[in-house]
Amino acid sequence: MIQTYGILTDLHDDVILLTRNDGSTFGLPPDPTLLEAAGPGVYTLRGTGESIEDPDYLVRLTFRINDATTVREIEAHGFRP
């Protein structure tokens, strides 16, 4: 499972880019309908324990990766951890 957060900095035909606190980028599939308004509150990342207070949006995606071809296909559509 990957959990991350950042500021939406670019929206292109092929990727939605978030810029994380460390300056790295995280790409999402280019579908603005994935952005779901977040309710008020504190959201805690399971892996790191980091807390994000009152984010604007949430995105939830599930990828089932079976082989290297699938990984390349996902990356080709914009998703980049």
Residue pairs with C-beta under 8 A, 6 or more apart in sequence:
1 46
1 47
2 81
3 45
3 46
3 47
3 48
4 18
4 20
4 26
4 45
4 81
5 18
5 20
5 43
5 45
5 50
5 52
5 55
6 18
6 19
6 20
6 21
6 25
6 26
7 18
7 19
8 16
8 17
8 18
8 35
8 57
9 17
9 18
9 19
9 25
10 16
10 17
11 17
11 30
11 32
12 30
13 30
14 30
14 77
14 78
15 27
15 28
15 29
15 30
15 78
15 80
16 27
16 28
16 29
16 30
16 31
16 32
16 34
16 35
16 78
17 25
17 26
17 27
17 28
18 25
18 26
18 27
18 28
19 25
19 26
20 26
25 80
26 80
26 81
27 78
27 79
27 80
28 34
28 59
28 61
28 78
28 79
29 61
29 77
29 78
29 79
30 77
30 78
34 59
34 61
35 57
35 58
35 59
36 57
36 58
36 59
36 60
37 56
37 57
37 58
38 54
38 55
38 56
38 57
38 58
40 54
41 53
41 54
42 51
42 52
42 53
42 54
43 51
43 52
43 53
43 55
43 58
44 50
44 51
44 52
45 51
45 52
61 79
63 74
63 79
64 70
65 71
65 74
